[in-house]
Amino acid sequence: MYVGQYEPVKIPQDAKLHIQKSGYVYMSSASKWNNEKKRTIDNRVSIGKIIQDQPGMMSPNKKYFDIFGIDPDSAKKGVTEMNNMLSDLTIENFRGIKKLDINDMRRLVLLSGNNNVGKSSVLEAVFLMMDHLSPDSFNRMNSFRGGRIPNVGVDQWEPLFYQMNPDNKIKICSTRGKDTLSLSYSKDESYIPATKGNLPVNVAGSFQNFAKSNYTLRFDFNVNGSENYSEIGHFTTGETVGTLRELSNDETKPLLPLTYTVFINNNFVRTDPVILDRMGKAEINGEKDKLIGFLQRIDPSISDIVTLSVKGIPQLYISTNKKLIPVQFAGDGINKLLFIILSIMDAKNGLLLVDEIDTGFHYSMHGDLWKMIADVSRDYNCQVIATTHSYENIMGALEGTKECPEDFVFYRLGYDKGELKTFRSNYDLLKSAIRSDMEVR
C-alpha cells in the first residue's frame, strides 16, 4: 500500500481518475448511496501520488497494480531504499526499560504514554543501535538528557543500564527490511586493552590501568546471526584520556552500513551550526524552494530563507512580509518545523527520531505539522518515529495522515500487571477509539 515503494509510472488516462490538490491520485469504481450525506458518491480508492518534478508521472501504491492487473514485484525499487525501515524492535535492560516489544511499525510512528514510561528511551535505543560503533556514542546519548551526566569514566555508560547496574546486560534487536539486527552491551572484567596501535605509551597505559581497576564494556553486534556480519569489541575509558573502542574481530573487514539516523529533542532545535549546515545542504541540492513551499503552508508570508554574516557570524534569516528577521525570532513553531523538515531532508533514505514532537506548536498547527511530515518523509523515503504527551497532537496525526493511513501507526506505552507493554493502534482503530472518547494517551 505504500507510495514510494515502486518505480514511477505514467498517470493512467482514465475518465474515472481524480487528482486532489494534495497530489494524490484516486480511481473511482461503482457509485453508492451515502445515507449520511443523502446522495450518491463515488467509491474512490487511492492508487498513488503525482511526482511534481516529473510531468505525467506518478508514484504508484499496491492498489494501482491490483486494479490494472500488474505484478508489483516487477516494479519495486532497489532494496537499499526499502531496507532502511524498522518494523520490529525489542529492548531489554536499557534505561528504565526491563523488557519491551514494539511490533509492526510503519513509516510514521507516534509513541505516547505517561511520564517516565520509557518513550524517550525507545528513541535512544534505536539511535544507539545505529551509532554503536562511535566512541562518542555515550556522550551523545547523555547530551540528549541535557548533558548532566559525566562524560568520563564508567559514568558515561552506566546510566544506560537498567537500574544503572552494568550486570544487567543490554540487548537491543530490530528488524530492518529483511535483516535482523542485534546489539548487546555487557560488563567485562577480564579484558585489558592492547598496547598496539598509534596510542602513546602513557595513554595506552592509562586505559589499561583503568580497565584493571574497573572494567571494560563489551559490545556484540550481529546481522541475521551470521559471522560474516558481526562485530565484537570493547569500550575502555579513563578519567582524563577519553574513550577507546577496539574491535576484536578483523578490523580490515568492511563494517555493515547502518541506517543514517538523526535525533531531535528540544535541546537541539536551535543549535545554530547544525541548522546552518542542513540549510546549506538543502540549498546546494537545489531543495530550497521545496523547503520554502512547505513552510508557506504554515505561514504564507514566508518568501525566502537566507544566510547572512553579521559581524563575522553567519545567521539564518527568514524573509516574511518583505522583511528579513533572524530565524530565532520567527517563533518556536516555525523554528522547530524548519528544523524537522531540514532533518528529514538530511536523513534521506534514513531515520528521524523526534522526542516530544508537540513542544513549541500551537494545538491548531498539529494537523498541518503531520501532513507536512507525511509528505516530506515520503518524498525523502525517511521513517519518522516520534513521541508526544499531547492529545491534540494525536488528533493532529490522524488529521495529517488521513490521505496515507496505511503509513501511520500509534503506540501507547503502559504497564499491564507490572510489565511494560505497547498497545498498538493503526489509523482506523485509533480513530474509532478517539470517537468513542477513549483515553489513548
C-alpha positions in Angstrom: 0.0 0.0 0.0 3.0 2.4 0.4 3.5 5.2 -2.1 7.3 5.4 -2.9 7.9 1.6 -2.8 7.7 1.2 -6.6 9.2 2.8 -9.7 7.3 5.8 -11.1 4.6 5.1 -13.7 2.6 7.2 -16.2 -0.6 8.6 -14.8 -3.4 6.5 -16.3 -5.6 8.1 -18.9 -9.0 7.2 -17.5 -12.2 9.1 -17.1 -12.6 7.7 -13.6 -9.4 9.3 -12.4 -9.4 12.1 -9.8 -6.3 14.1 -8.7 -6.6 16.0 -5.5 -4.8 19.3 -4.8 -2.5 17.3 -2.5 -1.4 15.3 -5.5 -3.0 12.0 -4.5 -4.5 10.1 -7.4 -7.8 8.3 -6.9 -9.7 5.9 -9.1 -13.5 5.7 -8.9 -15.3 2.5 -9.0 -19.1 1.9 -8.7 -21.1 4.7 -7.2 -23.0 4.0 -4.0 -25.6 5.8 -1.9 -24.4 7.5 1.3 -27.0 7.7 4.0 -25.2 10.3 6.0 -24.7 12.7 3.1 -28.0 11.8 1.4 -26.5 11.5 -2.0 -24.7 9.1 -4.4 -20.9 9.3 -4.1 -18.1 7.6 -5.9 -16.4 4.7 -4.2 -12.8 6.0 -4.6 -9.5 4.3 -3.9 -6.0 5.8 -3.8 -3.7 4.4 -6.4 -0.7 6.7 -5.9 0.6 10.3 -5.9 1.8 12.6 -8.8 5.5 13.4 -8.9 5.8 17.2 -9.0 9.1 17.3 -11.0 8.1 14.6 -13.5 5.1 15.8 -15.5 2.7 13.0 -16.4 4.2 10.6 -13.9 3.1 9.3 -10.5 4.4 7.1 -7.7 2.0 4.1 -7.5 0.9 2.1 -4.5 -0.1 -1.5 -4.4 -3.8 -0.7 -5.3 -2.6 0.6 -8.6 -1.2 -2.9 -9.5 -4.3 -4.6 -8.2 -6.6 -2.5 -10.3 -4.6 -2.8 -13.5 -3.5 -6.4 -13.1 0.2 -5.7 -13.0 2.8 -7.7 -11.0 4.0 -5.3 -8.3 7.3 -7.1 -7.7 8.4 -6.2 -11.2 8.2 -2.5 -10.3 9.8 -2.5 -6.9 12.6 0.0 -6.1 16.0 -1.2 -5.1 16.3 -2.8 -1.7 18.8 -0.3 -0.4 16.0 2.2 0.0 13.3 0.0 1.4 15.6 -2.0 3.7 16.2 1.1 5.9 12.8 1.0 7.6 12.5 -0.6 11.0 9.4 -2.8 11.6 10.1 -4.6 14.9 12.0 -3.6 18.0 12.9 -5.4 21.2 14.6 -3.6 24.1 16.0 -5.3 27.3 17.7 -3.7 30.3 18.0 -0.3 28.7 17.5 2.9 30.8 14.2 2.3 32.7 13.1 -0.5 30.4 13.3 -4.0 31.7 11.7 -5.5 28.6 9.7 -4.0 25.8 8.5 -5.2 22.3 7.3 -2.9 19.6 6.0 -4.8 16.5 4.8 -3.9 13.0 5.9 -0.3 12.8 5.2 1.9 9.7 6.9 4.8 8.1 5.2 7.2 10.5 5.3 6.1 14.2 3.9 8.0 17.1 4.5 6.9 20.7 2.6 8.1 23.8 2.2 7.2 27.4 2.6 8.5 30.9 5.7 10.4 32.1 8.8 8.2 32.8 7.2 5.2 31.0 10.1 4.9 28.5 9.1 6.8 25.4 12.4 8.7 25.1 14.3 5.6 25.9 12.8 3.9 22.9 14.2 6.6 20.6 17.6 6.4 22.4 17.7 2.6 22.0 17.2 3.0 18.2 19.8 5.7 18.0 22.3 3.6 19.9 21.7 0.7 17.6 22.6 2.8 14.6 25.5 4.7 16.3 27.0 1.9 18.4 30.5 2.0 16.7 31.2 5.6 17.6 33.4 6.1 20.6 31.4 9.3 21.2 28.0 7.5 21.2 27.7 7.5 25.0 28.4 11.3 25.2 25.8 11.8 22.5 23.2 9.7 24.5 23.9 11.7 27.6 23.6 15.0 25.7 20.0 14.0 24.8 19.3 14.3 28.5 20.8 17.8 28.7 24.4 16.7 29.3 24.0 16.5 33.1 25.8 13.1 33.2 29.6 12.9 33.5 31.3 12.1 30.2 34.4 10.4 31.8 34.8 7.0 33.4 32.2 4.3 33.6 29.7 7.1 34.4 29.4 7.5 30.7 27.6 4.2 30.1 26.2 3.0 33.4 23.1 5.3 33.2 22.2 3.3 30.0 21.7 0.1 32.0 18.5 -0.9 33.8 18.7 0.4 37.4 22.2 1.8 36.4 23.5 -1.7 37.0 26.0 -2.9 34.3 25.4 -6.5 35.4 22.0 -6.2 33.6 23.1 -7.0 30.0 21.6 -4.6 27.5 20.0 -6.2 24.4 18.5 -4.3 21.5 17.1 -6.1 18.5 15.4 -4.7 15.5 14.1 -5.9 12.1 15.2 -3.6 9.2 13.7 -4.8 6.0 14.7 -8.4 5.6 17.5 -8.2 8.2 17.5 -8.7 11.9 20.0 -6.5 13.8 21.1 -7.5 17.3 23.2 -5.4 19.7 24.3 -6.1 23.2 26.4 -4.5 25.9 27.9 -6.3 28.9 30.3 -5.8 31.7 33.7 -7.4 31.1 36.2 -7.5 33.9 38.6 -9.8 32.1 39.5 -7.7 29.1 42.6 -5.5 29.1 43.1 -3.2 26.1 46.1 -3.9 23.8 49.1 -1.6 23.7 49.5 -1.9 19.9 48.5 0.8 17.5 49.1 4.5 17.4 48.4 5.3 21.0 51.2 6.9 23.0 52.6 4.6 25.7 51.3 6.8 28.6 47.8 6.9 27.1 47.6 3.2 26.5 48.9 2.6 30.0 46.2 4.8 31.4 43.5 2.8 29.6 45.0 -0.4 30.8 45.2 0.7 34.4 41.6 1.9 34.4 40.4 -1.4 33.0 42.3 -3.3 35.6 40.7 -1.4 38.5 37.3 -1.1 36.9 36.0 -2.9 33.8 35.6 -2.6 30.1 32.3 -2.6 28.2 31.9 -5.4 25.7 29.6 -5.0 22.7 28.3 -7.6 20.3 26.6 -6.6 17.0 25.2 -9.2 14.6 23.1 -9.3 11.5 20.9 -12.4 10.9 23.1 -14.5 13.2 25.9 -14.6 10.5 29.6 -14.5 11.4 30.1 -12.6 8.1 28.2 -9.6 9.6 29.2 -9.5 13.2 31.3 -7.0 15.2 32.7 -7.8 18.6 34.7 -5.2 20.6 35.2 -3.3 23.8 35.0 0.2 25.1 37.6 1.3 27.6 37.5 4.6 29.4 39.6 6.7 31.7 39.3 9.7 33.9 41.2 12.0 31.6 42.1 10.2 28.4 38.6 9.8 26.8 37.1 6.6 25.4 38.8 3.9 23.4 37.0 1.5 21.1 38.7 -1.7 20.0 37.3 -4.4 17.6 38.2 -7.9 18.5 37.4 -9.3 15.0 39.1 -8.3 11.7 39.3 -4.6 11.5 40.1 -4.8 7.8 36.7 -6.3 7.1 34.2 -3.7 5.9 31.6 -2.9 8.5 27.9 -3.2 7.7 26.5 0.2 6.8 23.7 1.2 9.2 20.8 3.5 8.7 21.7 7.2 8.9 19.8 8.4 11.9 19.0 11.9 13.2 17.8 12.6 16.7 15.8 15.8 17.6 14.7 17.0 21.0 14.2 20.4 22.4 17.9 20.7 23.3 18.9 20.6 19.7 16.3 22.7 17.8 18.2 25.9 18.0 21.7 24.5 17.5 22.9 27.2 15.1 25.8 25.3 13.4 23.5 22.3 12.8 20.7 24.2 11.2 23.1 26.3 9.1 24.8 23.1 7.8 21.5 21.5 6.9 20.2 24.6 5.3 23.4 24.8 3.2 23.0 21.2 2.1 19.4 21.9 1.0 20.4 24.9 -1.0 23.4 23.1 -2.6 21.0 20.2 -3.6 18.5 22.7 -5.1 15.9 22.0 -2.5 15.5 25.4 -1.0 12.3 26.3 -3.0 10.7 23.0 -1.9 11.6 23.8 1.7 10.0 27.3 1.5 6.9 25.8 -0.1 6.5 23.5 3.0 6.9 26.5 5.4 4.4 28.6 3.4 1.7 26.1 4.4 2.0 27.3 7.9 2.9 30.9 7.2 2.1 32.1 3.6 4.0 35.3 4.2 7.4 33.5 4.2 9.1 34.2 0.8 12.7 33.3 1.3 15.4 31.9 3.7 18.9 33.3 3.5 22.2 33.0 5.4 23.8 36.4 6.2 27.0 37.2 8.0 26.6 39.8 10.8 29.8 40.9 12.5 31.5 37.8 11.1 28.9 35.5 12.5 26.7 33.6 10.0 23.0 33.7 10.8 19.8 32.3 9.2 17.2 34.9 8.3 13.6 34.4 7.1 12.0 36.8 4.7 8.4 37.4 5.8 6.2 40.3 4.7 9.2 41.6 2.7 11.2 42.0 5.9 14.2 39.9 7.0 14.2 38.7 10.5 16.6 36.3 12.3 15.1 32.8 12.4 15.2 32.6 16.2 12.7 35.5 16.3 10.3 33.7 13.9 8.6 31.8 16.8 9.1 28.3 18.3 6.7 26.7 15.9 8.5 27.9 12.7 11.9 27.2 14.2 11.0 23.6 15.1 9.2 23.0 11.9 12.2 24.3 9.9 14.5 22.0 11.9 12.2 19.0 11.4 11.9 19.5 7.6 15.7 20.1 7.2 16.4 17.0 9.3 14.1 14.8 7.1 15.9 16.1 4.0 19.2 15.4 5.6 18.1 11.8 6.6 17.0 10.8 3.1 16.6 7.0 3.0 17.2 7.1 6.7 15.5 7.6 10.1 14.4 10.6 12.1 13.7 10.4 15.8 11.8 13.3 17.4 11.3 13.5 21.1 8.2 15.5 22.3 7.3 16.5 18.8 4.4 18.6 20.0 6.5 21.1 22.0 6.5 24.6 20.5 3.4 24.1 18.4 0.0 25.6 19.0 -2.7 23.0 19.0 -4.1 24.3 15.8 -0.9 23.5 13.9 -0.7 19.8 14.7 -2.7 18.6 11.7 -0.6 20.7 9.3 2.6 19.6 11.1 1.8 15.9 10.5 0.6 16.5 7.0 3.9 18.1 6.2 5.9 15.3 7.9 3.9 12.7 5.9 4.6 14.5 2.6 8.3 15.3 3.2 9.1 11.9 4.7 7.5 10.2 1.7 9.5 12.4 -0.7 12.7 11.6 1.0 12.0 7.9 1.9 12.6 8.7 5.6 11.0 6.8 8.5 9.9 9.1 11.4 9.5 7.9 15.0 8.2 10.5 17.4 6.9 10.8 21.0 4.2 13.0 22.4 2.2 13.8 25.6 -0.4 15.8 23.7 -3.9 14.6 22.9 -4.1 17.4 20.4 -1.0 16.1 18.7 -2.5 12.6 18.4 -5.6 14.2 16.9 -3.4 16.2 14.5 -1.6 13.0 13.5 -4.9 11.5 12.5 -5.8 14.6 10.5 -2.4 14.9 8.9 -2.2 11.3 7.8 -5.7 10.7 6.6 -4.5 10.6 3.0 -2.0 7.9 3.8 -3.5 6.0 6.7 -1.5 2.8 5.8 1.7 4.7 6.6 0.8 5.6 10.2 0.7 3.6 13.4 0.2 4.7 17.1 1.6 3.0 20.2 0.6 3.7 23.8 3.2 2.5 26.3 1.9 1.4 29.6 2.1 -1.2 32.4 -0.1 -4.2 32.5 0.3 -6.5 35.6 3.7 -5.0 36.3 5.1 -5.5 32.7 5.7 -2.6 30.3 3.8 -3.2 27.1 2.8 -1.4 23.9 -0.8 -1.1 22.8 -0.8 -0.8 19.1 -3.4 1.1 17.1 -3.5 1.5 13.3 -5.2 4.6 11.8 -8.7 3.2 11.8 -8.5 1.7 15.3 -7.1 5.0 16.8 -9.8 7.0 15.0 -12.5 4.8 16.4 -11.0 5.0 19.9 -11.0 8.8 19.8 -14.6 8.9 18.5 -15.6 6.7 21.5 -13.9 9.2 23.9 -11.4 6.5 25.0 -8.2 7.6 26.7 -5.4 7.0 24.2 -2.5 8.9 25.8 
